[in-house]
């Protein structure tokens, strides 16, 4: 009889303990079932993503601290940063008032059309790297929800100045930076993927007309150092054989209009000194690459100004923006008072819309396609999800 009573007592105590800790049981990191057949390297990467330490967090202060620590980890911050108290107080306020932790970021605009970075055609503009970046956001949201029951949602906002970039390129080179089809394919696939990740990841709504009327014409103070960063980046983006050929065509036409005799000489096989002299003048004035750099610089200014205008739109038009944790791929590495840097692919540099996802047996990385080709990895594979085929490179 005593053994029976003892067994019942142990069972009751165990049940009470389980009930007491029920709200603190941390769900296993997972992905939606629809994505369970992804390549082994992707699954290994997702399984190895950092997690919030197991434990029972009783107070709002404890929860806000561990969540802040986790977001800083996922952003690649290693040391103490300025503005941590601002970030932590936003999270604390949401926890104390029983609200979801609101997060937002601009991003996932369209993939690069430079084949040396991404060899994807317009119909496959959205790659597996983009999906893995979304699943990383999903993982982060799940981790936060594991200790803050109202949860969290990350809303992703499209950047309308992408269209301005293409218009500038079309005006200067007679070809867009990214075709309308490429932008629409990318955004359509993005929306389909996000639909499987809600409510942890969502798409913010942009009022295009409001943006155009109120924000697209805002004057922006230019930081020369930051502008230089954009110029270097866009010159690299425009270092594209197809765009260079187009620039040569435009400059050649301009020169032939100015110097008709060159049009007659062009294309003839003539090794005379006179012909060489003429062709040297063509090369000197042609300067197709110089012209392409000038176009890239104009587009860089468009991106810089557009990103500032978009930031203003988000600040003024997103409800309760001041309570929102603003994430960014280009956040300040030393200051999180206004926005926090977040890695699209944890442990990798860059973004999947400018780099190929390289899938290895034990994980993933991001790299320009030309670098993968140099290492002998050039075959494009596709992960099929629904009616979408998402390209990647297997290493």
C-alpha positions as CSV (number, residue, x, y, z in Angstrom):
1,X,0.0,0.0,0.0
2,X,2.8,2.4,0.9
3,X,4.5,1.8,-2.5
4,X,1.2,2.6,-4.3
5,X,0.8,5.8,-2.3
6,X,4.4,6.8,-3.1
7,X,3.9,6.1,-6.8
8,X,0.8,8.2,-6.9
9,X,2.5,11.0,-5.0
10,X,5.4,11.0,-7.6
11,X,2.9,11.0,-10.5
12,X,1.0,13.9,-9.0
13,X,4.2,15.9,-8.3
14,X,5.5,15.2,-11.8
15,X,2.1,16.4,-13.3
16,X,2.1,19.5,-11.3
17,X,5.7,20.3,-12.3
18,X,4.8,19.8,-15.9
19,X,1.8,22.0,-15.6
20,X,3.9,24.7,-13.9
21,X,6.5,24.7,-16.7
22,X,4.0,24.3,-19.6
23,X,4.2,27.9,-20.6
24,X,8.0,27.7,-20.6
25,X,8.4,24.6,-22.8
26,X,10.4,25.7,-25.8
27,X,9.2,24.4,-29.2
28,X,11.7,22.6,-31.3
29,X,13.1,24.7,-34.1
30,X,11.3,23.6,-37.3
31,X,10.2,24.7,-40.7
32,X,6.8,24.3,-42.3
33,X,6.3,20.8,-43.6
34,X,6.0,21.9,-47.2
35,X,9.8,22.7,-47.1
36,X,10.9,19.5,-45.4
37,X,12.4,18.0,-48.6
38,X,15.0,20.7,-49.1
39,X,18.7,19.8,-49.8
40,X,20.6,18.2,-47.0
41,X,22.9,21.2,-46.6
42,X,20.0,23.6,-46.2
43,X,18.5,21.4,-43.6
44,X,21.8,21.2,-41.8
45,X,22.1,25.0,-41.9
46,X,18.6,25.6,-40.5
47,X,19.1,23.0,-37.7
48,X,22.4,24.6,-36.6
49,X,21.0,28.2,-36.4
50,X,21.5,29.8,-33.0
51,X,18.7,29.3,-30.5
52,X,17.6,31.1,-27.4
53,X,19.1,29.3,-24.4
54,X,16.8,26.9,-22.7
55,X,15.4,28.2,-19.4
56,X,12.5,29.6,-17.5
57,X,12.2,33.4,-17.8
58,X,9.8,34.7,-15.2
59,X,10.0,38.4,-15.6
60,X,9.6,40.8,-18.5
61,X,13.1,42.1,-17.8
62,X,14.6,38.7,-18.2
63,X,12.7,38.0,-21.4
64,X,13.6,41.4,-23.0
65,X,17.3,40.9,-22.1
66,X,17.5,37.4,-23.6
67,X,15.6,38.5,-26.7
68,X,17.8,41.5,-27.2
69,X,20.9,39.3,-26.8
70,X,19.5,36.9,-29.4
71,X,18.7,39.6,-32.0
72,X,22.2,41.0,-31.6
73,X,23.7,37.5,-32.1
74,X,21.7,37.0,-35.3
75,X,22.9,40.4,-36.5
76,X,26.5,39.4,-36.1
77,X,27.2,41.9,-33.2
78,X,30.1,40.7,-31.1
79,X,30.8,43.6,-28.6
80,X,28.7,46.0,-26.7
81,X,26.9,48.4,-29.0
82,X,25.5,51.9,-28.6
83,X,21.7,52.1,-28.2
84,X,21.2,48.7,-26.8
85,X,18.9,50.2,-24.1
86,X,16.7,51.7,-26.8
87,X,16.3,48.3,-28.5
88,X,15.7,46.4,-25.2
89,X,13.2,49.0,-24.0
90,X,11.1,48.5,-27.1
91,X,11.0,44.8,-26.5
92,X,10.3,45.3,-22.8
93,X,7.4,47.6,-23.5
94,X,5.8,45.0,-25.9
95,X,6.2,42.2,-23.3
96,X,4.9,44.3,-20.4
97,X,1.8,45.3,-22.4
98,X,1.2,41.8,-23.8
99,X,1.7,42.9,-27.4
100,X,3.5,41.0,-30.2
101,X,7.0,42.3,-30.8
102,X,6.6,44.2,-34.0
103,X,9.6,44.0,-36.5
104,X,10.0,45.5,-39.9
105,X,12.6,45.8,-42.7
106,X,12.9,46.8,-46.3
107,X,14.4,44.1,-48.5
108,X,13.9,41.3,-51.0
109,X,13.5,43.7,-53.9
110,X,14.6,41.8,-57.0
111,X,17.7,39.6,-57.8
112,X,20.7,41.0,-59.6
113,X,20.7,40.7,-63.4
114,X,24.5,40.5,-63.5
115,X,25.2,37.0,-64.8
116,X,28.6,37.0,-63.1
117,X,26.7,37.3,-59.7
118,X,23.5,35.4,-60.4
119,X,23.1,33.4,-63.7
120,X,19.3,33.3,-63.3
121,X,17.0,34.1,-66.1
122,X,13.9,36.3,-65.5
123,X,11.6,33.4,-65.0
124,X,13.8,32.0,-62.2
125,X,14.7,35.3,-60.5
126,X,13.9,34.1,-57.0
127,X,16.5,31.6,-55.8
128,X,16.8,29.1,-53.1
129,X,19.0,31.5,-51.3
130,X,16.1,33.9,-51.0
131,X,13.9,31.2,-49.5
132,X,16.6,30.2,-47.0
133,X,16.9,33.9,-46.0
134,X,13.1,33.9,-45.4
135,X,13.3,30.7,-43.4
136,X,16.1,32.3,-41.3
137,X,13.6,35.1,-40.5
138,X,11.0,32.5,-39.7
139,X,13.4,30.8,-37.3
140,X,14.2,34.0,-35.5
141,X,10.5,34.7,-35.1
142,X,9.8,31.2,-33.7
143,X,12.6,31.6,-31.2
144,X,11.2,34.9,-29.9
145,X,7.7,33.4,-29.7
146,X,9.1,30.5,-27.6
147,X,9.5,32.8,-24.6
148,X,7.0,35.6,-25.5
149,X,3.7,34.0,-26.1
150,X,2.0,36.9,-28.1
151,X,4.8,36.2,-30.5
152,X,6.4,38.4,-33.2
153,X,6.0,39.2,-36.9
154,X,8.6,40.5,-39.3
155,X,7.0,42.6,-42.0
156,X,9.1,42.9,-45.2
157,X,8.6,46.1,-47.3
158,X,9.2,46.4,-51.0
159,X,11.4,49.4,-52.1
160,X,9.6,51.3,-54.9
161,X,12.8,53.0,-56.1
162,X,13.7,49.7,-57.8
163,X,11.6,50.9,-60.7
164,X,13.4,54.3,-60.8
165,X,16.7,52.4,-61.1
166,X,15.5,50.6,-64.2
167,X,14.1,53.7,-65.7
168,X,17.5,55.5,-65.3
169,X,19.3,52.6,-66.9
170,X,16.8,52.5,-69.8
171,X,17.2,56.2,-70.4
172,X,21.0,55.9,-70.5
173,X,21.5,52.5,-72.1
174,X,18.3,51.7,-73.8
175,X,17.9,48.6,-71.6
176,X,16.6,48.3,-68.1
177,X,18.7,47.2,-65.1
178,X,16.0,44.7,-64.3
179,X,13.1,43.9,-66.6
180,X,9.5,44.3,-65.5
181,X,9.2,40.5,-65.8
182,X,12.1,39.9,-63.5
183,X,10.7,42.2,-60.8
184,X,7.2,40.7,-61.0
185,X,8.5,37.1,-61.0
186,X,10.6,37.8,-58.0
187,X,7.9,39.5,-56.0
188,X,5.2,37.0,-57.0
189,X,7.4,34.1,-55.8
190,X,8.3,36.0,-52.6
191,X,4.6,36.4,-51.8
192,X,4.0,32.7,-52.4
193,X,6.8,31.7,-50.1
194,X,5.8,34.1,-47.4
195,X,2.3,32.8,-47.4
196,X,3.7,29.5,-45.9
197,X,5.5,31.4,-43.2
198,X,2.8,33.6,-41.8
199,X,2.3,34.9,-39.1
200,X,6.0,34.8,-38.3
201,X,6.9,36.5,-41.5
202,X,4.7,38.8,-43.5
203,X,4.7,41.4,-46.3
204,X,4.2,45.0,-45.4
205,X,1.8,47.0,-47.6
206,X,3.1,50.0,-49.5
207,X,0.7,52.7,-50.8
208,X,2.5,53.4,-54.1
209,X,0.6,56.5,-54.8
210,X,1.2,57.9,-51.4
211,X,4.9,57.1,-51.6
212,X,5.1,58.8,-55.0
213,X,3.2,61.9,-53.9
214,X,4.7,62.5,-50.5
215,X,8.1,60.8,-50.3
216,X,9.7,60.2,-53.8
217,X,10.5,63.9,-54.1
218,X,11.8,64.5,-50.6
219,X,15.2,66.3,-50.4
220,X,17.9,64.1,-48.9
221,X,21.1,65.2,-47.2
222,X,24.0,63.3,-48.8
223,X,26.7,61.6,-46.8
224,X,29.7,61.6,-49.1
225,X,31.2,58.5,-47.5
226,X,28.0,56.5,-47.7
227,X,27.4,57.7,-51.3
228,X,30.8,56.4,-52.2
229,X,29.9,53.0,-50.8
230,X,26.8,52.9,-53.1
231,X,28.9,54.0,-56.1
232,X,31.4,51.2,-55.6
233,X,28.7,48.7,-55.1
234,X,26.7,49.8,-58.2
235,X,29.8,50.0,-60.4
236,X,30.4,46.3,-59.5
237,X,26.8,45.5,-60.2
238,X,27.0,47.2,-63.6
239,X,30.2,45.4,-64.5
240,X,28.1,43.3,-66.7
241,X,29.2,42.1,-70.2
242,X,25.7,42.8,-71.7
243,X,25.6,46.4,-70.3
244,X,29.2,47.1,-71.4
245,X,28.3,46.0,-74.9
246,X,25.3,48.2,-74.8
247,X,27.4,51.2,-73.6
248,X,29.9,50.6,-76.4
249,X,27.1,50.6,-78.9
250,X,25.6,53.9,-77.7
251,X,29.0,55.6,-77.5
252,X,30.0,54.3,-80.9
253,X,26.7,55.6,-82.4
254,X,27.4,59.0,-80.8
255,X,30.9,59.1,-82.2
256,X,29.9,58.0,-85.7
257,X,27.3,60.8,-85.7
258,X,30.0,63.3,-84.7
259,X,32.7,61.9,-87.0
260,X,31.1,60.3,-90.1
261,X,34.5,59.1,-91.5
262,X,34.8,56.7,-88.6
263,X,31.6,55.0,-89.5
264,X,33.1,54.2,-92.9
265,X,36.3,52.9,-91.4
266,X,34.8,50.9,-88.7
267,X,34.8,47.2,-89.3
268,X,37.3,47.2,-92.1
269,X,40.4,45.2,-91.9
270,X,43.1,47.8,-92.3
271,X,46.4,47.8,-90.5
272,X,47.7,51.1,-91.8
273,X,49.0,53.7,-89.4
274,X,46.2,56.0,-90.4
275,X,43.6,53.4,-89.5
276,X,45.3,52.6,-86.2
277,X,45.4,56.3,-85.4
278,X,41.7,56.6,-86.1
279,X,40.8,53.6,-84.0
280,X,42.9,54.8,-81.1
281,X,40.9,58.0,-81.2
282,X,37.8,55.9,-81.1
283,X,39.0,54.0,-78.1
284,X,40.0,57.2,-76.4
285,X,36.6,58.9,-76.9
286,X,34.5,55.8,-76.8
287,X,35.4,55.0,-73.1
288,X,32.4,52.7,-72.8
289,X,33.4,51.6,-69.4
290,X,33.8,55.2,-68.2
291,X,30.3,55.9,-69.5
292,X,28.9,52.8,-67.8
293,X,30.5,53.9,-64.5
294,X,28.8,57.3,-64.9
295,X,25.5,55.5,-65.4
296,X,26.2,53.4,-62.3
297,X,26.9,56.5,-60.3
298,X,23.6,58.0,-61.3
299,X,21.8,54.8,-60.3
300,X,23.9,54.8,-57.0
301,X,22.5,58.2,-56.2
302,X,19.0,56.9,-57.0
303,X,19.4,54.0,-54.6
304,X,20.9,56.2,-51.8
305,X,18.2,58.8,-52.1
306,X,15.5,56.2,-52.6
307,X,16.6,54.3,-49.5
308,X,16.4,57.5,-47.4
309,X,12.9,58.3,-48.8
310,X,11.8,54.8,-48.1
311,X,13.1,55.1,-44.5
312,X,11.0,58.2,-44.1
313,X,7.9,56.5,-45.5
314,X,8.3,53.6,-43.0
315,X,8.9,56.0,-40.1
316,X,5.7,58.0,-40.8
317,X,3.3,55.5,-42.4
318,X,3.9,52.3,-40.5
319,X,1.5,52.3,-37.5
320,X,3.3,52.4,-34.1
321,X,6.6,52.6,-35.9
322,X,8.3,54.0,-32.8
323,X,7.5,50.7,-31.0
324,X,8.8,48.7,-33.9
325,X,12.2,46.9,-34.1
326,X,13.6,48.1,-37.4
327,X,15.9,45.6,-39.0
328,X,18.2,46.1,-42.0
329,X,20.8,44.4,-44.1
330,X,22.9,47.6,-43.8
331,X,22.5,48.4,-40.2
332,X,25.2,50.3,-38.2
333,X,27.7,47.8,-36.8
334,X,28.2,49.9,-33.7
335,X,24.8,51.5,-33.0
336,X,21.3,49.9,-32.7
337,X,19.4,52.8,-31.4
338,X,17.6,53.3,-34.8
339,X,17.9,50.0,-36.6
340,X,19.6,46.7,-36.1
341,X,21.7,44.8,-38.6
342,X,20.5,41.3,-39.5
343,X,22.2,38.6,-41.6
344,X,20.1,37.3,-44.4
345,X,22.0,34.0,-44.3
346,X,23.6,33.6,-40.8
347,X,27.4,33.4,-41.1
348,X,27.5,34.5,-44.7
349,X,28.3,37.9,-46.2
350,X,26.0,39.7,-48.6
351,X,22.4,39.0,-49.7
352,X,20.9,36.2,-51.7
353,X,19.6,38.7,-54.3
354,X,23.2,39.5,-55.2
355,X,24.8,36.1,-54.6
356,X,24.2,32.5,-55.4
357,X,23.4,30.1,-52.6
358,X,26.1,27.5,-52.5
359,X,24.8,24.3,-50.9
360,X,27.4,22.1,-49.2
361,X,26.8,18.8,-47.5
362,X,27.0,20.4,-44.0
363,X,25.6,23.9,-44.6
364,X,25.3,26.8,-47.0
365,X,27.1,29.9,-48.1
366,X,26.7,32.9,-50.4
367,X,29.1,33.8,-53.3
368,X,29.1,35.5,-56.7
369,X,28.6,32.9,-59.4
370,X,31.9,33.7,-61.1
371,X,33.8,32.7,-57.9
372,X,32.0,29.4,-57.7
373,X,32.8,28.7,-61.4
374,X,36.5,29.3,-60.6
375,X,36.3,26.6,-58.0
376,X,34.7,24.2,-60.4
377,X,31.1,24.6,-59.3
378,X,29.0,25.9,-62.2
379,X,26.0,23.6,-62.6
380,X,22.8,25.2,-61.6
381,X,20.3,22.9,-59.8
382,X,16.7,23.7,-58.9
383,X,14.6,23.1,-55.8
384,X,10.9,22.7,-56.8
385,X,8.2,24.0,-54.6
386,X,4.7,24.1,-56.0
387,X,5.0,25.6,-59.5
388,X,8.3,27.4,-58.6
389,X,11.8,26.3,-59.4
390,X,14.4,27.9,-57.2
391,X,18.0,27.8,-58.5
392,X,21.1,27.2,-56.4
393,X,24.6,25.6,-56.9
394,X,25.6,22.4,-55.2
395,X,29.2,22.3,-53.9
